Amino acid sequence: MSYIQGFVVPVPKAKKETYIKLAAASAPIFMEYGAVRVVENWSENTPDGKVTDYKKAVQATADEAVVFSWIEWPDQKTCDGAAQKMESDPRWGEMGEMPFDGKRLIYAGFETIFET
């Protein structure tokens, strides 16, 4: 089964197009590193939770949307190898400033345990 790298990040609503351009430029690099699929999702319906929710998780403000994205890898080894390649790939530095506060980005790696 595959390995999923998941991300949640608040992005200023005014920077949606900038974020899309960044995602479009990044995806082919991830695919070159071995990713099977890259998916980016812009929040449309993020209800407030009583204890926690997506907005609280990343401290999103009223002028920010929550982006939920994931990269599907064939396995964890490929994902880990991609992380090593990113460290020395100059294309990441050429993309310029990120259109979000990276300190509030949350991410994790997940073993797929079921799919249909």
N, CA, C and O atoms as a GROMACS GRO file, in nm:
protein
  464
    1MET      N    1   0.084  -0.119   0.000
    1MET     CA    2   0.000   0.000   0.000
    1MET      C    3   0.088   0.125   0.000
    1MET      O    4   0.208   0.118   0.027
    2SER      N    5   0.028   0.236  -0.029
    2SER     CA    6   0.102   0.361  -0.043
    2SER      C    7   0.130   0.428   0.092
    2SER      O    8   0.082   0.385   0.197
    3TYR      N    9   0.209   0.533   0.084
    3TYR     CA   10   0.245   0.614   0.199
    3TYR      C   11   0.198   0.756   0.169
    3TYR      O   12   0.223   0.808   0.060
    4ILE      N   13   0.130   0.817   0.264
    4ILE     CA   14   0.072   0.950   0.243
    4ILE      C   15   0.141   1.052   0.332
    4ILE      O   16   0.157   1.031   0.452
    5GLN      N   17   0.181   1.162   0.270
    5GLN     CA   18   0.235   1.276   0.343
    5GLN      C   19   0.126   1.382   0.341
    5GLN      O   20   0.090   1.432   0.234
    6GLY      N   21   0.072   1.416   0.458
    6GLY     CA   22  -0.040   1.510   0.466
    6GLY      C   23   0.001   1.644   0.523
    6GLY      O   24   0.090   1.654   0.607
    7PHE      N   25  -0.066   1.749   0.475
    7PHE     CA   26  -0.035   1.886   0.515
    7PHE      C   27  -0.162   1.966   0.540
    7PHE      O   28  -0.262   1.947   0.470
    8VAL      N   29  -0.159   2.054   0.638
    8VAL     CA   30  -0.265   2.151   0.663
    8VAL      C   31  -0.195   2.284   0.689
    8VAL      O   32  -0.106   2.292   0.773
    9VAL      N   33  -0.237   2.388   0.616
    9VAL     CA   34  -0.171   2.519   0.631
    9VAL      C   35  -0.272   2.630   0.605
    9VAL      O   36  -0.356   2.619   0.516
   10PRO      N   37  -0.265   2.739   0.684
   10PRO     CA   38  -0.350   2.854   0.655
   10PRO      C   39  -0.284   2.941   0.548
   10PRO      O   40  -0.164   2.967   0.553
   11VAL      N   41  -0.362   2.985   0.451
   11VAL     CA   42  -0.311   3.069   0.343
   11VAL      C   43  -0.401   3.191   0.331
   11VAL      O   44  -0.523   3.177   0.326
   12PRO      N   45  -0.344   3.311   0.326
   12PRO     CA   46  -0.428   3.430   0.307
   12PRO      C   47  -0.516   3.414   0.182
   12PRO      O   48  -0.467   3.376   0.076
   13LYS      N   49  -0.643   3.444   0.196
   13LYS     CA   50  -0.736   3.430   0.084
   13LYS      C   51  -0.690   3.515  -0.034
   13LYS      O   52  -0.712   3.476  -0.149
   14ALA      N   53  -0.628   3.627  -0.008
   14ALA     CA   54  -0.580   3.715  -0.114
   14ALA      C   55  -0.463   3.654  -0.192
   14ALA      O   56  -0.428   3.702  -0.300
   15LYS      N   57  -0.404   3.548  -0.138
   15LYS     CA   58  -0.289   3.484  -0.204
   15LYS      C   59  -0.325   3.348  -0.265
   15LYS      O   60  -0.236   3.266  -0.289
   16LYS      N   61  -0.452   3.325  -0.291
   16LYS     CA   62  -0.495   3.197  -0.346
   16LYS      C   63  -0.426   3.167  -0.479
   16LYS      O   64  -0.373   3.057  -0.498
   17GLU      N   65  -0.426   3.261  -0.571
   17GLU     CA   66  -0.365   3.237  -0.702
   17GLU      C   67  -0.215   3.214  -0.690
   17GLU      O   68  -0.159   3.131  -0.762
   18THR      N   69  -0.150   3.286  -0.600
   18THR     CA   70  -0.007   3.266  -0.578
   18THR      C   71   0.019   3.125  -0.526
   18THR      O   72   0.114   3.060  -0.567
   19TYR      N   73  -0.068   3.080  -0.434
   19TYR     CA   74  -0.053   2.944  -0.380
   19TYR      C   75  -0.072   2.840  -0.491
   19TYR      O   76   0.002   2.742  -0.498
   20ILE      N   77  -0.172   2.861  -0.575
   20ILE     CA   78  -0.198   2.766  -0.684
   20ILE      C   79  -0.076   2.758  -0.777
   20ILE      O   80  -0.039   2.649  -0.821
   21LYS      N   81  -0.016   2.872  -0.807
   21LYS     CA   82   0.104   2.873  -0.893
   21LYS      C   83   0.218   2.796  -0.826
   21LYS      O   84   0.291   2.722  -0.892
   22LEU      N   85   0.235   2.815  -0.695
   22LEU     CA   86   0.338   2.743  -0.622
   22LEU      C   87   0.312   2.592  -0.627
   22LEU      O   88   0.404   2.513  -0.650
   23ALA      N   89   0.187   2.554  -0.605
   23ALA     CA   90   0.151   2.411  -0.608
   23ALA      C   91   0.176   2.352  -0.747
   23ALA      O   92   0.227   2.241  -0.760
   24ALA      N   93   0.141   2.428  -0.850
   24ALA     CA   94   0.160   2.380  -0.988
   24ALA      C   95   0.308   2.367  -1.022
   24ALA      O   96   0.346   2.278  -1.098
   25ALA      N   97   0.392   2.453  -0.966
   25ALA     CA   98   0.535   2.445  -0.991
   25ALA      C   99   0.600   2.333  -0.909
   25ALA      O  100   0.698   2.272  -0.952
   26SER      N  101   0.546   2.306  -0.791
   26SER     CA  102   0.603   2.205  -0.701
   26SER      C  103   0.567   2.062  -0.742
   26SER      O  104   0.650   1.972  -0.730
   27ALA      N  105   0.446   2.042  -0.788
   27ALA     CA  106   0.398   1.906  -0.817
   27ALA      C  107   0.489   1.828  -0.912
   27ALA      O  108   0.519   1.713  -0.884
   28PRO      N  109   0.533   1.887  -1.024
   28PRO     CA  110   0.620   1.809  -1.113
   28PRO      C  111   0.753   1.767  -1.047
   28PRO      O  112   0.810   1.664  -1.081
   29ILE      N  113   0.800   1.848  -0.955
   29ILE     CA  114   0.924   1.812  -0.886
   29ILE      C  115   0.899   1.693  -0.794
   29ILE      O  116   0.978   1.599  -0.790
   30PHE      N  117   0.787   1.697  -0.720
   30PHE     CA  118   0.753   1.582  -0.636
   30PHE      C  119   0.737   1.456  -0.720
   30PHE      O  120   0.780   1.348  -0.680
   31MET      N  121   0.674   1.470  -0.837
   31MET     CA  122   0.655   1.354  -0.924
   31MET      C  123   0.791   1.302  -0.973
   31MET      O  124   0.812   1.181  -0.983
   32GLU      N  125   0.881   1.393  -1.003
   32GLU     CA  126   1.017   1.354  -1.044
   32GLU      C  127   1.086   1.275  -0.932
   32GLU      O  128   1.162   1.182  -0.959
   33TYR      N  129   1.059   1.314  -0.807
   33TYR     CA  130   1.116   1.245  -0.691
   33TYR      C  131   1.051   1.110  -0.664
   33TYR      O  132   1.100   1.033  -0.581
   34GLY      N  133   0.941   1.080  -0.733
   34GLY     CA  134   0.876   0.950  -0.715
   34GLY      C  135   0.734   0.954  -0.663
   34GLY      O  136   0.674   0.849  -0.644
   35ALA      N  137   0.678   1.073  -0.641
   35ALA     CA  138   0.540   1.082  -0.595
   35ALA      C  139   0.446   1.022  -0.699
   35ALA      O  140   0.472   1.031  -0.819
   36VAL      N  141   0.339   0.961  -0.652
   36VAL     CA  142   0.238   0.903  -0.739
   36VAL      C  143   0.130   1.006  -0.770
   36VAL      O  144   0.076   1.009  -0.881
   37ARG      N  145   0.100   1.090  -0.671
   37ARG     CA  146  -0.008   1.189  -0.687
   37ARG      C  147   0.012   1.301  -0.588
   37ARG      O  148   0.057   1.280  -0.476
   38VAL      N  149  -0.022   1.423  -0.631
   38VAL     CA  150  -0.016   1.540  -0.545
   38VAL      C  151  -0.155   1.605  -0.551
   38VAL      O  152  -0.206   1.633  -0.660
   39VAL      N  153  -0.214   1.628  -0.434
   39VAL     CA  154  -0.350   1.684  -0.429
   39VAL      C  155  -0.350   1.806  -0.337
   39VAL      O  156  -0.301   1.799  -0.224
   40GLU      N  157  -0.404   1.917  -0.385
   40GLU     CA  158  -0.416   2.041  -0.308
   40GLU      C  159  -0.564   2.077  -0.300
   40GLU      O  160  -0.634   2.072  -0.400
   41ASN      N  161  -0.611   2.114  -0.181
   41ASN     CA  162  -0.753   2.145  -0.160
   41ASN      C  163  -0.769   2.275  -0.082
   41ASN      O  164  -0.708   2.292   0.024
   42TRP      N  165  -0.850   2.366  -0.134
   42TRP     CA  166  -0.877   2.496  -0.072
   42TRP      C  167  -1.007   2.486   0.006
   42TRP      O  168  -1.107   2.439  -0.048
   43SER      N  169  -1.009   2.529   0.131
   43SER     CA  170  -1.127   2.513   0.215
   43SER      C  171  -1.247   2.590   0.162
   43SER      O  172  -1.237   2.705   0.120
   44GLU      N  173  -1.360   2.523   0.165
   44GLU     CA  174  -1.488   2.582   0.127
   44GLU      C  175  -1.585   2.578   0.244
   44GLU      O  176  -1.668   2.667   0.261
   45ASN      N  177  -1.574   2.473   0.324
   45ASN     CA  178  -1.664   2.453   0.436
   45ASN      C  179  -1.583   2.399   0.552
   45ASN      O  180  -1.560   2.278   0.562
   46THR      N  181  -1.539   2.488   0.641
   46THR     CA  182  -1.460   2.446   0.756
   46THR      C  183  -1.532   2.490   0.882
   46THR      O  184  -1.505   2.597   0.936
   47PRO      N  185  -1.624   2.407   0.929
   47PRO     CA  186  -1.704   2.444   1.046
   47PRO      C  187  -1.620   2.458   1.172
   47PRO      O  188  -1.517   2.393   1.189
   48ASP      N  189  -1.666   2.544   1.260
   48ASP     CA  190  -1.602   2.561   1.390
   48ASP      C  191  -1.635   2.441   1.477
   48ASP      O  192  -1.752   2.402   1.489
   49GLY      N  193  -1.534   2.384   1.538
   49GLY     CA  194  -1.555   2.271   1.628
   49GLY      C  195  -1.570   2.319   1.772
   49GLY      O  196  -1.534   2.432   1.804
   50LYS      N  197  -1.620   2.234   1.858
   50LYS     CA  198  -1.634   2.270   1.999
   50LYS      C  199  -1.501   2.257   2.072
   50LYS      O  200  -1.474   2.334   2.164
   51VAL      N  201  -1.418   2.163   2.032
   51VAL     CA  202  -1.290   2.143   2.097
   51VAL      C  203  -1.175   2.182   2.004
   51VAL      O  204  -1.085   2.257   2.042
   52THR      N  205  -1.180   2.130   1.881
   52THR     CA  206  -1.077   2.163   1.783
   52THR      C  207  -1.136   2.154   1.643
   52THR      O  208  -1.245   2.100   1.624
   53ASP      N  209  -1.067   2.207   1.547
   53ASP     CA  210  -1.108   2.201   1.407
   53ASP      C  211  -0.988   2.239   1.322
   53ASP      O  212  -0.880   2.269   1.374
   54TYR      N  213  -1.006   2.237   1.191
   54TYR     CA  214  -0.894   2.268   1.101
   54TYR      C  215  -0.840   2.409   1.122
   54TYR      O  216  -0.719   2.429   1.123
   55LYS      N  217  -0.928   2.506   1.139
   55LYS     CA  218  -0.884   2.645   1.158
   55LYS      C  219  -0.805   2.660   1.288
   55LYS      O  220  -0.699   2.724   1.289
   56LYS      N  221  -0.854   2.602   1.395
   56LYS     CA  222  -0.783   2.610   1.523
   56LYS      C  223  -0.648   2.539   1.516
   56LYS      O  224  -0.550   2.584   1.576
   57ALA      N  225  -0.643   2.429   1.443
   57ALA     CA  226  -0.520   2.350   1.436
   57ALA      C  227  -0.404   2.432   1.380
   57ALA      O  228  -0.289   2.411   1.418
   58VAL      N  229  -0.434   2.525   1.290
   58VAL     CA  230  -0.328   2.606   1.228
   58VAL      C  231  -0.341   2.754   1.260
   58VAL      O  232  -0.275   2.839   1.199
   59GLN      N  233  -0.427   2.785   1.357
   59GLN     CA  234  -0.449   2.923   1.402
   59GLN      C  235  -0.486   3.015   1.285
   59GLN      O  236  -0.436   3.127   1.276
   60ALA      N  237  -0.574   2.968   1.197
   60ALA     CA  238  -0.617   3.047   1.082
   60ALA      C  239  -0.701   3.166   1.127
   60ALA      O  240  -0.784   3.155   1.218
   61THR      N  241  -0.679   3.278   1.063
   61THR     CA  242  -0.755   3.399   1.090
   61THR      C  243  -0.870   3.410   0.991
   61THR      O  244  -0.879   3.330   0.897
   62ALA      N  245  -0.958   3.507   1.010
   62ALA     CA  246  -1.075   3.524   0.924
   62ALA      C  247  -1.037   3.552   0.779
   62ALA      O  248  -1.114   3.522   0.688
   63ASP      N  249  -0.920   3.609   0.756
   63ASP     CA  250  -0.879   3.639   0.618
   63ASP      C  251  -0.794   3.528   0.556
   63ASP      O  252  -0.732   3.547   0.451
   64GLU      N  253  -0.792   3.411   0.620
   64GLU     CA  254  -0.716   3.298   0.569
   64GLU      C  255  -0.807   3.179   0.540
   64GLU      O  256  -0.907   3.156   0.609
   65ALA      N  257  -0.772   3.104   0.438
   65ALA     CA  258  -0.837   2.977   0.407
   65ALA      C  259  -0.744   2.866   0.457
   65ALA      O  260  -0.624   2.887   0.473
   66VAL      N  261  -0.800   2.750   0.480
   66VAL     CA  262  -0.719   2.635   0.520
   66VAL      C  263  -0.698   2.548   0.396
   66VAL      O  264  -0.793   2.511   0.328
   67VAL      N  265  -0.573   2.516   0.370
   67VAL     CA  266  -0.539   2.426   0.261
   67VAL      C  267  -0.508   2.290   0.322
   67VAL      O  268  -0.428   2.277   0.415
   68PHE      N  269  -0.573   2.189   0.268
   68PHE     CA  270  -0.553   2.050   0.309
   68PHE      C  271  -0.497   1.979   0.186
   68PHE      O  272  -0.563   1.972   0.082
   69SER      N  273  -0.378   1.926   0.199
   69SER     CA  274  -0.317   1.863   0.082
   69SER      C  275  -0.244   1.736   0.123
   69SER      O  276  -0.216   1.712   0.240
   70TRP      N  277  -0.216   1.655   0.021
   70TRP     CA  278  -0.139   1.535   0.047
   70TRP      C  279  -0.060   1.495  -0.076
   70TRP      O  280  -0.096   1.527  -0.190
   71ILE      N  281   0.047   1.424  -0.049
   71ILE     CA  282   0.128   1.366  -0.154
   71ILE      C  283   0.126   1.215  -0.132
   71ILE      O  284   0.155   1.166  -0.023
   72GLU      N  285   0.092   1.143  -0.237
   72GLU     CA  286   0.090   0.997  -0.229
   72GLU      C  287   0.222   0.945  -0.285
   72GLU      O  288   0.262   0.978  -0.397
   73TRP      N  289   0.289   0.864  -0.204
   73TRP     CA  290   0.417   0.802  -0.242
   73TRP      C  291   0.397   0.652  -0.251
   73TRP      O  292   0.306   0.598  -0.186
   74PRO      N  293   0.479   0.582  -0.328
   74PRO     CA  294   0.464   0.437  -0.333
   74PRO      C  295   0.497   0.370  -0.198
   74PRO      O  296   0.443   0.265  -0.165
   75ASP      N  297   0.588   0.436  -0.121
   75ASP     CA  298   0.626   0.381   0.009
   75ASP      C  299   0.701   0.490   0.087
   75ASP      O  300   0.736   0.595   0.032
   76GLN      N  301   0.726   0.464   0.214
   76GLN     CA  302   0.794   0.562   0.299
   76GLN      C  303   0.939   0.585   0.254
   76GLN      O  304   0.990   0.696   0.263
   77LYS      N  305   1.003   0.481   0.206
   77LYS     CA  306   1.142   0.495   0.161
   77LYS      C  307   1.153   0.599   0.048
   77LYS      O  308   1.245   0.680   0.048
   78THR      N  309   1.060   0.597  -0.046
   78THR     CA  310   1.060   0.694  -0.155
   78THR      C  311   1.036   0.834  -0.102
   78THR      O  312   1.101   0.930  -0.146
   79CYS      N  313   0.943   0.846  -0.008
   79CYS     CA  314   0.915   0.977   0.053
   79CYS      C  315   1.038   1.030   0.125
   79CYS      O  316   1.073   1.147   0.109
   80ASP      N  317   1.101   0.947   0.204
   80ASP     CA  318   1.221   0.988   0.277
   80ASP      C  319   1.333   1.027   0.180
   80ASP      O  320   1.406   1.123   0.206
   81GLY      N  321   1.346   0.954   0.072
   81GLY     CA  322   1.446   0.986  -0.029
   81GLY      C  323   1.419   1.120  -0.095
   81GLY      O  324   1.512   1.195  -0.125
   82ALA      N  325   1.291   1.151  -0.116
   82ALA     CA  326   1.254   1.280  -0.174
   82ALA      C  327   1.292   1.394  -0.079
   82ALA      O  328   1.338   1.499  -0.124
   83ALA      N  329   1.273   1.373   0.049
   83ALA     CA  330   1.308   1.476   0.148
   83ALA      C  331   1.458   1.506   0.141
   83ALA      O  332   1.498   1.622   0.152
   84GLN      N  333   1.539   1.404   0.123
   84GLN     CA  334   1.684   1.424   0.110
   84GLN      C  335   1.717   1.501  -0.018
   84GLN      O  336   1.805   1.587  -0.017
   85LYS      N  337   1.649   1.469  -0.127
   85LYS     CA  338   1.673   1.536  -0.254
   85LYS      C  339   1.635   1.684  -0.246
   85LYS      O  340   1.699   1.770  -0.307
   86MET      N  341   1.529   1.713  -0.171
   86MET     CA  342   1.483   1.852  -0.159
   86MET      C  343   1.590   1.942  -0.098
   86MET      O  344   1.600   2.059  -0.133
   87GLU      N  345   1.668   1.887  -0.006
   87GLU     CA  346   1.768   1.966   0.064
   87GLU      C  347   1.872   2.026  -0.029
   87GLU      O  348   1.927   2.132  -0.001
   88SER      N  349   1.901   1.959  -0.140
   88SER     CA  350   2.005   2.009  -0.230
   88SER      C  351   1.952   2.054  -0.366
   88SER      O  352   2.031   2.094  -0.452
   89ASP      N  353   1.822   2.049  -0.386
   89ASP     CA  354   1.765   2.087  -0.515
   89ASP      C  355   1.745   2.239  -0.520
   89ASP      O  356   1.664   2.292  -0.444
   90PRO      N  357   1.817   2.309  -0.607
   90PRO     CA  358   1.809   2.455  -0.610
   90PRO      C  359   1.674   2.509  -0.658
   90PRO      O  360   1.645   2.628  -0.640
   91ARG      N  361   1.591   2.426  -0.719
   91ARG     CA  362   1.461   2.474  -0.769
   91ARG      C  363   1.372   2.524  -0.657
   91ARG      O  364   1.289   2.613  -0.679
   92TRP      N  365   1.387   2.469  -0.537
   92TRP     CA  366   1.303   2.514  -0.426
   92TRP      C  367   1.336   2.658  -0.389
   92TRP      O  368   1.246   2.736  -0.360
   93GLY      N  369   1.462   2.693  -0.389
   93GLY     CA  370   1.504   2.830  -0.358
   93GLY      C  371   1.462   2.929  -0.465
   93GLY      O  372   1.445   3.048  -0.436
   94GLU      N  373   1.447   2.882  -0.586
   94GLU     CA  374   1.409   2.969  -0.698
   94GLU      C  375   1.260   3.004  -0.697
   94GLU      O  376   1.218   3.092  -0.772
   95MET      N  377   1.181   2.937  -0.616
   95MET     CA  378   1.037   2.962  -0.614
   95MET      C  379   0.999   3.089  -0.539
   95MET      O  380   0.885   3.134  -0.546
   96GLY      N  381   1.094   3.145  -0.467
   96GLY     CA  382   1.066   3.270  -0.397
   96GLY      C  383   0.998   3.246  -0.263
   96GLY      O  384   0.997   3.136  -0.210
   97GLU      N  385   0.942   3.353  -0.212
   97GLU     CA  386   0.878   3.351  -0.080
   97GLU      C  387   0.749   3.269  -0.082
   97GLU      O  388   0.669   3.277  -0.175
   98MET      N  389   0.731   3.191   0.022
   98MET     CA  390   0.609   3.111   0.035
   98MET      C  391   0.490   3.202   0.067
   98MET      O  392   0.505   3.295   0.146
   99PRO      N  393   0.373   3.177   0.008
   99PRO     CA  394   0.257   3.263   0.032
   99PRO      C  395   0.179   3.226   0.159
   99PRO      O  396   0.057   3.244   0.164
  100PHE      N  397   0.249   3.175   0.259
  100PHE     CA  398   0.185   3.137   0.385
  100PHE      C  399   0.289   3.139   0.496
  100PHE      O  400   0.409   3.147   0.471
  101ASP      N  401   0.240   3.132   0.619
  101ASP     CA  402   0.327   3.129   0.736
  101ASP      C  403   0.366   2.984   0.764
  101ASP      O  404   0.287   2.907   0.818
  102GLY      N  405   0.488   2.947   0.726
  102GLY     CA  406   0.533   2.810   0.742
  102GLY      C  407   0.538   2.761   0.885
  102GLY      O  408   0.539   2.640   0.909
  103LYS      N  409   0.541   2.852   0.982
  103LYS     CA  410   0.542   2.812   1.123
  103LYS      C  411   0.410   2.749   1.164
  103LYS      O  412   0.403   2.676   1.263
  104ARG      N  413   0.303   2.777   1.088
  104ARG     CA  414   0.171   2.722   1.122
  104ARG      C  415   0.132   2.605   1.033
  104ARG      O  416   0.020   2.555   1.044
  105LEU      N  417   0.220   2.562   0.947
  105LEU     CA  418   0.195   2.444   0.864
  105LEU      C  419   0.212   2.320   0.952
  105LEU      O  420   0.309   2.308   1.027
  106ILE      N  421   0.118   2.229   0.942
  106ILE     CA  422   0.134   2.101   1.012
  106ILE      C  423   0.141   1.990   0.907
  106ILE      O  424   0.074   1.997   0.804
  107TYR      N  425   0.223   1.890   0.933
  107TYR     CA  426   0.238   1.781   0.838
  107TYR      C  427   0.272   1.653   0.912
  107TYR      O  428   0.318   1.655   1.027
  108ALA      N  429   0.250   1.543   0.845
  108ALA     CA  430   0.283   1.412   0.901
  108ALA      C  431   0.284   1.310   0.789
  108ALA      O  432   0.230   1.334   0.681
  109GLY      N  433   0.346   1.196   0.816
  109GLY     CA  434   0.346   1.085   0.722
  109GLY      C  435   0.254   0.975   0.774
  109GLY      O  436   0.250   0.949   0.894
  110PHE      N  437   0.182   0.911   0.683
  110PHE     CA  438   0.082   0.812   0.721
  110PHE      C  439   0.097   0.684   0.639
  110PHE      O  440   0.109   0.688   0.517
  111GLU      N  441   0.096   0.574   0.708
  111GLU     CA  442   0.092   0.443   0.643
  111GLU      C  443  -0.053   0.417   0.602
  111GLU      O  444  -0.143   0.431   0.685
  112THR      N  445  -0.076   0.380   0.479
  112THR     CA  446  -0.211   0.346   0.436
  112THR      C  447  -0.246   0.209   0.494
  112THR      O  448  -0.174   0.112   0.474
  113ILE      N  449  -0.359   0.202   0.565
  113ILE     CA  450  -0.399   0.076   0.627
  113ILE      C  451  -0.525   0.017   0.563
  113ILE      O  452  -0.559  -0.098   0.587
  114PHE      N  453  -0.595   0.100   0.483
  114PHE     CA  454  -0.714   0.051   0.413
  114PHE      C  455  -0.746   0.147   0.300
  114PHE      O  456  -0.732   0.269   0.315
  115GLU      N  457  -0.788   0.094   0.188
  115GLU     CA  458  -0.837   0.178   0.079
  115GLU      C  459  -0.938   0.098  -0.002
  115GLU      O  460  -0.934  -0.025  -0.003
  116THR      N  461  -1.027   0.168  -0.068
  116THR     CA  462  -1.128   0.101  -0.150
  116THR      C  463  -1.151   0.178  -0.277
  116THR      O  464  -1.232   0.138  -0.359
   0.00000   0.00000   0.00000
